[in-house]
Amino acid sequence: MFPSILIVDDSSFIRVLVRRCIEANTAWNVCGEAENGKIAVEKVIQLHPDIVILDLQMPVMDGLETARQITKIAPNTVLLMFTMHKSEQLAQAAKAAGIRDVVSKSDSVTEHLLASLRSMEVGA
């Protein structure tokens, strides 16, 4: 069974871009989208995705707080941060919040996002 993915970003353009990238290059299932962290937490409860791709800066609840909440309610869900603000400090904060990897939106999107998703072992 292919992993299910929830895409969380306040930009509908980014959500569509990520969805198209995943759907065009993998057999994985994008089970939903959310425009902020609060909705993301609700969708994790409703949809039970295997992987959640989170933006850092979002209204209502940022990506780090969203990750902390998702980790509490769905500890086996793999979290990936997809952000414009990649740094070593963010990588450390992300890891502490339960995020497995941080990928920069400014890098080659398709290559780096898909490579990061493929390297994740769901349930590990």
PyMOL commands that place a pseudoatom at each C-alpha (Angstrom):
pseudoatom trace, name=CA, resn=MET, resi=1, chain=A, elem=C, hetatm=0, pos=[0.000, 0.000, 0.000]
pseudoatom trace, name=CA, resn=PHE, resi=2, chain=A, elem=C, hetatm=0, pos=[1.316, 3.428, -0.935]
pseudoatom trace, name=CA, resn=PRO, resi=3, chain=A, elem=C, hetatm=0, pos=[1.657, 6.096, 1.749]
pseudoatom trace, name=CA, resn=SER, resi=4, chain=A, elem=C, hetatm=0, pos=[-0.980, 8.785, 2.103]
pseudoatom trace, name=CA, resn=ILE, resi=5, chain=A, elem=C, hetatm=0, pos=[0.193, 12.391, 2.312]
pseudoatom trace, name=CA, resn=LEU, resi=6, chain=A, elem=C, hetatm=0, pos=[-1.365, 15.534, 3.782]
pseudoatom trace, name=CA, resn=ILE, resi=7, chain=A, elem=C, hetatm=0, pos=[-0.007, 18.817, 2.365]
pseudoatom trace, name=CA, resn=VAL, resi=8, chain=A, elem=C, hetatm=0, pos=[-0.111, 21.818, 4.726]
pseudoatom trace, name=CA, resn=ASP, resi=9, chain=A, elem=C, hetatm=0, pos=[0.781, 25.295, 3.419]
pseudoatom trace, name=CA, resn=ASP, resi=10, chain=A, elem=C, hetatm=0, pos=[-0.995, 28.645, 3.552]
pseudoatom trace, name=CA, resn=SER, resi=11, chain=A, elem=C, hetatm=0, pos=[-0.265, 29.158, -0.170]
pseudoatom trace, name=CA, resn=SER, resi=12, chain=A, elem=C, hetatm=0, pos=[-2.722, 27.370, -2.454]
pseudoatom trace, name=CA, resn=PHE, resi=13, chain=A, elem=C, hetatm=0, pos=[-0.109, 27.685, -5.230]
pseudoatom trace, name=CA, resn=ILE, resi=14, chain=A, elem=C, hetatm=0, pos=[2.452, 25.729, -3.176]
pseudoatom trace, name=CA, resn=ARG, resi=15, chain=A, elem=C, hetatm=0, pos=[-0.132, 23.095, -2.224]
pseudoatom trace, name=CA, resn=VAL, resi=16, chain=A, elem=C, hetatm=0, pos=[-1.010, 22.557, -5.888]
pseudoatom trace, name=CA, resn=LEU, resi=17, chain=A, elem=C, hetatm=0, pos=[2.685, 22.502, -6.884]
pseudoatom trace, name=CA, resn=VAL, resi=18, chain=A, elem=C, hetatm=0, pos=[3.537, 19.892, -4.233]
pseudoatom trace, name=CA, resn=ARG, resi=19, chain=A, elem=C, hetatm=0, pos=[0.462, 17.793, -5.072]
pseudoatom trace, name=CA, resn=ARG, resi=20, chain=A, elem=C, hetatm=0, pos=[1.312, 17.809, -8.792]
pseudoatom trace, name=CA, resn=CYS, resi=21, chain=A, elem=C, hetatm=0, pos=[4.941, 16.962, -8.062]
pseudoatom trace, name=CA, resn=ILE, resi=22, chain=A, elem=C, hetatm=0, pos=[3.949, 13.964, -5.939]
pseudoatom trace, name=CA, resn=GLU, resi=23, chain=A, elem=C, hetatm=0, pos=[1.187, 12.739, -8.232]
pseudoatom trace, name=CA, resn=ALA, resi=24, chain=A, elem=C, hetatm=0, pos=[3.298, 13.071, -11.404]
pseudoatom trace, name=CA, resn=ASN, resi=25, chain=A, elem=C, hetatm=0, pos=[6.346, 11.294, -9.988]
pseudoatom trace, name=CA, resn=THR, resi=26, chain=A, elem=C, hetatm=0, pos=[5.036, 8.664, -7.566]
pseudoatom trace, name=CA, resn=ALA, resi=27, chain=A, elem=C, hetatm=0, pos=[2.108, 6.327, -6.944]
pseudoatom trace, name=CA, resn=TRP, resi=28, chain=A, elem=C, hetatm=0, pos=[1.540, 7.898, -3.515]
pseudoatom trace, name=CA, resn=ASN, resi=29, chain=A, elem=C, hetatm=0, pos=[-1.850, 9.211, -2.493]
pseudoatom trace, name=CA, resn=VAL, resi=30, chain=A, elem=C, hetatm=0, pos=[-2.335, 12.869, -1.534]
pseudoatom trace, name=CA, resn=CYS, resi=31, chain=A, elem=C, hetatm=0, pos=[-5.250, 12.410, 0.843]
pseudoatom trace, name=CA, resn=GLY, resi=32, chain=A, elem=C, hetatm=0, pos=[-5.797, 16.078, 1.665]
pseudoatom trace, name=CA, resn=GLU, resi=33, chain=A, elem=C, hetatm=0, pos=[-4.627, 19.647, 2.016]
pseudoatom trace, name=CA, resn=ALA, resi=34, chain=A, elem=C, hetatm=0, pos=[-4.792, 22.253, 4.770]
pseudoatom trace, name=CA, resn=GLU, resi=35, chain=A, elem=C, hetatm=0, pos=[-4.082, 25.987, 4.749]
pseudoatom trace, name=CA, resn=ASN, resi=36, chain=A, elem=C, hetatm=0, pos=[-3.030, 26.322, 8.390]
pseudoatom trace, name=CA, resn=GLY, resi=37, chain=A, elem=C, hetatm=0, pos=[-1.874, 24.277, 11.343]
pseudoatom trace, name=CA, resn=LYS, resi=38, chain=A, elem=C, hetatm=0, pos=[-5.214, 24.143, 13.138]
pseudoatom trace, name=CA, resn=ILE, resi=39, chain=A, elem=C, hetatm=0, pos=[-6.923, 22.644, 10.095]
pseudoatom trace, name=CA, resn=ALA, resi=40, chain=A, elem=C, hetatm=0, pos=[-3.941, 20.308, 9.616]
pseudoatom trace, name=CA, resn=VAL, resi=41, chain=A, elem=C, hetatm=0, pos=[-4.392, 18.850, 13.103]
pseudoatom trace, name=CA, resn=GLU, resi=42, chain=A, elem=C, hetatm=0, pos=[-8.104, 18.329, 12.411]
pseudoatom trace, name=CA, resn=LYS, resi=43, chain=A, elem=C, hetatm=0, pos=[-7.315, 16.624, 9.083]
pseudoatom trace, name=CA, resn=VAL, resi=44, chain=A, elem=C, hetatm=0, pos=[-4.724, 14.340, 10.703]
pseudoatom trace, name=CA, resn=ILE, resi=45, chain=A, elem=C, hetatm=0, pos=[-7.432, 13.157, 13.105]
pseudoatom trace, name=CA, resn=GLN, resi=46, chain=A, elem=C, hetatm=0, pos=[-9.915, 12.719, 10.233]
pseudoatom trace, name=CA, resn=LEU, resi=47, chain=A, elem=C, hetatm=0, pos=[-7.675, 11.306, 7.457]
pseudoatom trace, name=CA, resn=HIS, resi=48, chain=A, elem=C, hetatm=0, pos=[-4.865, 9.468, 9.319]
pseudoatom trace, name=CA, resn=PRO, resi=49, chain=A, elem=C, hetatm=0, pos=[-2.141, 10.312, 6.746]
pseudoatom trace, name=CA, resn=ASP, resi=50, chain=A, elem=C, hetatm=0, pos=[1.167, 8.443, 6.813]
pseudoatom trace, name=CA, resn=ILE, resi=51, chain=A, elem=C, hetatm=0, pos=[3.140, 11.617, 6.003]
pseudoatom trace, name=CA, resn=VAL, resi=52, chain=A, elem=C, hetatm=0, pos=[2.432, 15.319, 6.617]
pseudoatom trace, name=CA, resn=ILE, resi=53, chain=A, elem=C, hetatm=0, pos=[4.317, 17.965, 4.649]
pseudoatom trace, name=CA, resn=LEU, resi=54, chain=A, elem=C, hetatm=0, pos=[4.306, 21.190, 6.701]
pseudoatom trace, name=CA, resn=ASP, resi=55, chain=A, elem=C, hetatm=0, pos=[5.162, 24.793, 5.922]
pseudoatom trace, name=CA, resn=LEU, resi=56, chain=A, elem=C, hetatm=0, pos=[6.899, 26.720, 8.722]
pseudoatom trace, name=CA, resn=GLN, resi=57, chain=A, elem=C, hetatm=0, pos=[5.142, 30.085, 8.547]
pseudoatom trace, name=CA, resn=MET, resi=58, chain=A, elem=C, hetatm=0, pos=[1.364, 29.815, 8.493]
pseudoatom trace, name=CA, resn=PRO, resi=59, chain=A, elem=C, hetatm=0, pos=[-1.501, 31.746, 10.053]
pseudoatom trace, name=CA, resn=VAL, resi=60, chain=A, elem=C, hetatm=0, pos=[-3.322, 30.419, 13.135]
pseudoatom trace, name=CA, resn=MET, resi=61, chain=A, elem=C, hetatm=0, pos=[-0.587, 27.875, 14.065]
pseudoatom trace, name=CA, resn=ASP, resi=62, chain=A, elem=C, hetatm=0, pos=[2.952, 27.669, 12.682]
pseudoatom trace, name=CA, resn=GLY, resi=63, chain=A, elem=C, hetatm=0, pos=[4.581, 24.487, 11.427]
pseudoatom trace, name=CA, resn=LEU, resi=64, chain=A, elem=C, hetatm=0, pos=[6.582, 23.768, 14.584]
pseudoatom trace, name=CA, resn=GLU, resi=65, chain=A, elem=C, hetatm=0, pos=[3.545, 23.984, 16.874]
pseudoatom trace, name=CA, resn=THR, resi=66, chain=A, elem=C, hetatm=0, pos=[1.513, 21.981, 14.367]
pseudoatom trace, name=CA, resn=ALA, resi=67, chain=A, elem=C, hetatm=0, pos=[4.219, 19.291, 14.405]
pseudoatom trace, name=CA, resn=ARG, resi=68, chain=A, elem=C, hetatm=0, pos=[4.176, 19.161, 18.214]
pseudoatom trace, name=CA, resn=GLN, resi=69, chain=A, elem=C, hetatm=0, pos=[0.399, 18.684, 18.236]
pseudoatom trace, name=CA, resn=ILE, resi=70, chain=A, elem=C, hetatm=0, pos=[0.442, 16.063, 15.471]
pseudoatom trace, name=CA, resn=THR, resi=71, chain=A, elem=C, hetatm=0, pos=[3.204, 14.151, 17.272]
pseudoatom trace, name=CA, resn=LYS, resi=72, chain=A, elem=C, hetatm=0, pos=[0.984, 13.986, 20.383]
pseudoatom trace, name=CA, resn=ILE, resi=73, chain=A, elem=C, hetatm=0, pos=[-2.130, 12.734, 18.574]
pseudoatom trace, name=CA, resn=ALA, resi=74, chain=A, elem=C, hetatm=0, pos=[-0.490, 10.633, 15.835]
pseudoatom trace, name=CA, resn=PRO, resi=75, chain=A, elem=C, hetatm=0, pos=[3.029, 9.696, 16.929]
pseudoatom trace, name=CA, resn=ASN, resi=76, chain=A, elem=C, hetatm=0, pos=[3.620, 7.339, 13.983]
pseudoatom trace, name=CA, resn=THR, resi=77, chain=A, elem=C, hetatm=0, pos=[2.889, 10.018, 11.377]
pseudoatom trace, name=CA, resn=VAL, resi=78, chain=A, elem=C, hetatm=0, pos=[6.048, 11.082, 9.534]
pseudoatom trace, name=CA, resn=LEU, resi=79, chain=A, elem=C, hetatm=0, pos=[6.516, 14.852, 9.430]
pseudoatom trace, name=CA, resn=LEU, resi=80, chain=A, elem=C, hetatm=0, pos=[8.453, 16.766, 6.765]
pseudoatom trace, name=CA, resn=MET, resi=81, chain=A, elem=C, hetatm=0, pos=[8.933, 20.540, 6.807]
pseudoatom trace, name=CA, resn=PHE, resi=82, chain=A, elem=C, hetatm=0, pos=[8.941, 22.307, 3.439]
pseudoatom trace, name=CA, resn=THR, resi=83, chain=A, elem=C, hetatm=0, pos=[10.004, 25.931, 3.954]
pseudoatom trace, name=CA, resn=MET, resi=84, chain=A, elem=C, hetatm=0, pos=[11.794, 29.002, 2.590]
pseudoatom trace, name=CA, resn=HIS, resi=85, chain=A, elem=C, hetatm=0, pos=[13.665, 29.375, 5.888]
pseudoatom trace, name=CA, resn=LYS, resi=86, chain=A, elem=C, hetatm=0, pos=[16.052, 26.413, 6.033]
pseudoatom trace, name=CA, resn=SER, resi=87, chain=A, elem=C, hetatm=0, pos=[18.856, 26.772, 8.601]
pseudoatom trace, name=CA, resn=GLU, resi=88, chain=A, elem=C, hetatm=0, pos=[20.708, 24.596, 11.088]
pseudoatom trace, name=CA, resn=GLN, resi=89, chain=A, elem=C, hetatm=0, pos=[18.823, 26.265, 13.954]
pseudoatom trace, name=CA, resn=LEU, resi=90, chain=A, elem=C, hetatm=0, pos=[15.483, 25.500, 12.286]
pseudoatom trace, name=CA, resn=ALA, resi=91, chain=A, elem=C, hetatm=0, pos=[16.580, 21.924, 11.592]
pseudoatom trace, name=CA, resn=GLN, resi=92, chain=A, elem=C, hetatm=0, pos=[17.294, 21.445, 15.313]
pseudoatom trace, name=CA, resn=ALA, resi=93, chain=A, elem=C, hetatm=0, pos=[13.980, 23.020, 16.369]
pseudoatom trace, name=CA, resn=ALA, resi=94, chain=A, elem=C, hetatm=0, pos=[12.158, 20.918, 13.778]
pseudoatom trace, name=CA, resn=LYS, resi=95, chain=A, elem=C, hetatm=0, pos=[13.755, 17.702, 15.002]
pseudoatom trace, name=CA, resn=ALA, resi=96, chain=A, elem=C, hetatm=0, pos=[12.811, 18.585, 18.589]
pseudoatom trace, name=CA, resn=ALA, resi=97, chain=A, elem=C, hetatm=0, pos=[9.204, 19.083, 17.411]
pseudoatom trace, name=CA, resn=GLY, resi=98, chain=A, elem=C, hetatm=0, pos=[9.120, 15.633, 15.783]
pseudoatom trace, name=CA, resn=ILE, resi=99, chain=A, elem=C, hetatm=0, pos=[9.889, 16.624, 12.196]
pseudoatom trace, name=CA, resn=ARG, resi=100, chain=A, elem=C, hetatm=0, pos=[12.016, 14.067, 10.354]
pseudoatom trace, name=CA, resn=ASP, resi=101, chain=A, elem=C, hetatm=0, pos=[13.483, 16.350, 7.635]
pseudoatom trace, name=CA, resn=VAL, resi=102, chain=A, elem=C, hetatm=0, pos=[13.511, 19.992, 6.504]
pseudoatom trace, name=CA, resn=VAL, resi=103, chain=A, elem=C, hetatm=0, pos=[13.480, 20.708, 2.762]
pseudoatom trace, name=CA, resn=SER, resi=104, chain=A, elem=C, hetatm=0, pos=[13.981, 24.168, 1.279]
pseudoatom trace, name=CA, resn=LYS, resi=105, chain=A, elem=C, hetatm=0, pos=[11.416, 25.534, -1.164]
pseudoatom trace, name=CA, resn=SER, resi=106, chain=A, elem=C, hetatm=0, pos=[14.256, 27.370, -2.894]
pseudoatom trace, name=CA, resn=ASP, resi=107, chain=A, elem=C, hetatm=0, pos=[16.075, 24.132, -3.779]
pseudoatom trace, name=CA, resn=SER, resi=108, chain=A, elem=C, hetatm=0, pos=[15.121, 22.085, -6.817]
pseudoatom trace, name=CA, resn=VAL, resi=109, chain=A, elem=C, hetatm=0, pos=[11.633, 21.281, -5.591]
pseudoatom trace, name=CA, resn=THR, resi=110, chain=A, elem=C, hetatm=0, pos=[11.005, 18.006, -7.371]
pseudoatom trace, name=CA, resn=GLU, resi=111, chain=A, elem=C, hetatm=0, pos=[14.401, 16.449, -6.708]
pseudoatom trace, name=CA, resn=HIS, resi=112, chain=A, elem=C, hetatm=0, pos=[14.762, 17.376, -3.047]
pseudoatom trace, name=CA, resn=LEU, resi=113, chain=A, elem=C, hetatm=0, pos=[11.164, 16.920, -1.960]
pseudoatom trace, name=CA, resn=LEU, resi=114, chain=A, elem=C, hetatm=0, pos=[10.812, 13.520, -3.596]
pseudoatom trace, name=CA, resn=ALA, resi=115, chain=A, elem=C, hetatm=0, pos=[14.242, 12.380, -2.384]
pseudoatom trace, name=CA, resn=SER, resi=116, chain=A, elem=C, hetatm=0, pos=[13.307, 13.332, 1.168]
pseudoatom trace, name=CA, resn=LEU, resi=117, chain=A, elem=C, hetatm=0, pos=[9.929, 11.581, 0.943]
pseudoatom trace, name=CA, resn=ARG, resi=118, chain=A, elem=C, hetatm=0, pos=[11.521, 8.438, -0.503]
pseudoatom trace, name=CA, resn=SER, resi=119, chain=A, elem=C, hetatm=0, pos=[14.123, 8.312, 2.269]
pseudoatom trace, name=CA, resn=MET, resi=120, chain=A, elem=C, hetatm=0, pos=[11.458, 8.231, 4.978]
pseudoatom trace, name=CA, resn=GLU, resi=121, chain=A, elem=C, hetatm=0, pos=[10.361, 4.911, 6.332]
pseudoatom trace, name=CA, resn=VAL, resi=122, chain=A, elem=C, hetatm=0, pos=[6.738, 5.202, 7.354]
pseudoatom trace, name=CA, resn=GLY, resi=123, chain=A, elem=C, hetatm=0, pos=[6.305, 3.904, 10.875]
pseudoatom trace, name=CA, resn=ALA, resi=124, chain=A, elem=C, hetatm=0, pos=[10.023, 3.953, 11.667]
for i in range(1, 124): cmd.bond("trace and resi %d" % i, "trace and resi %d" % (i + 1))
show_as sticks, trace
zoom trace
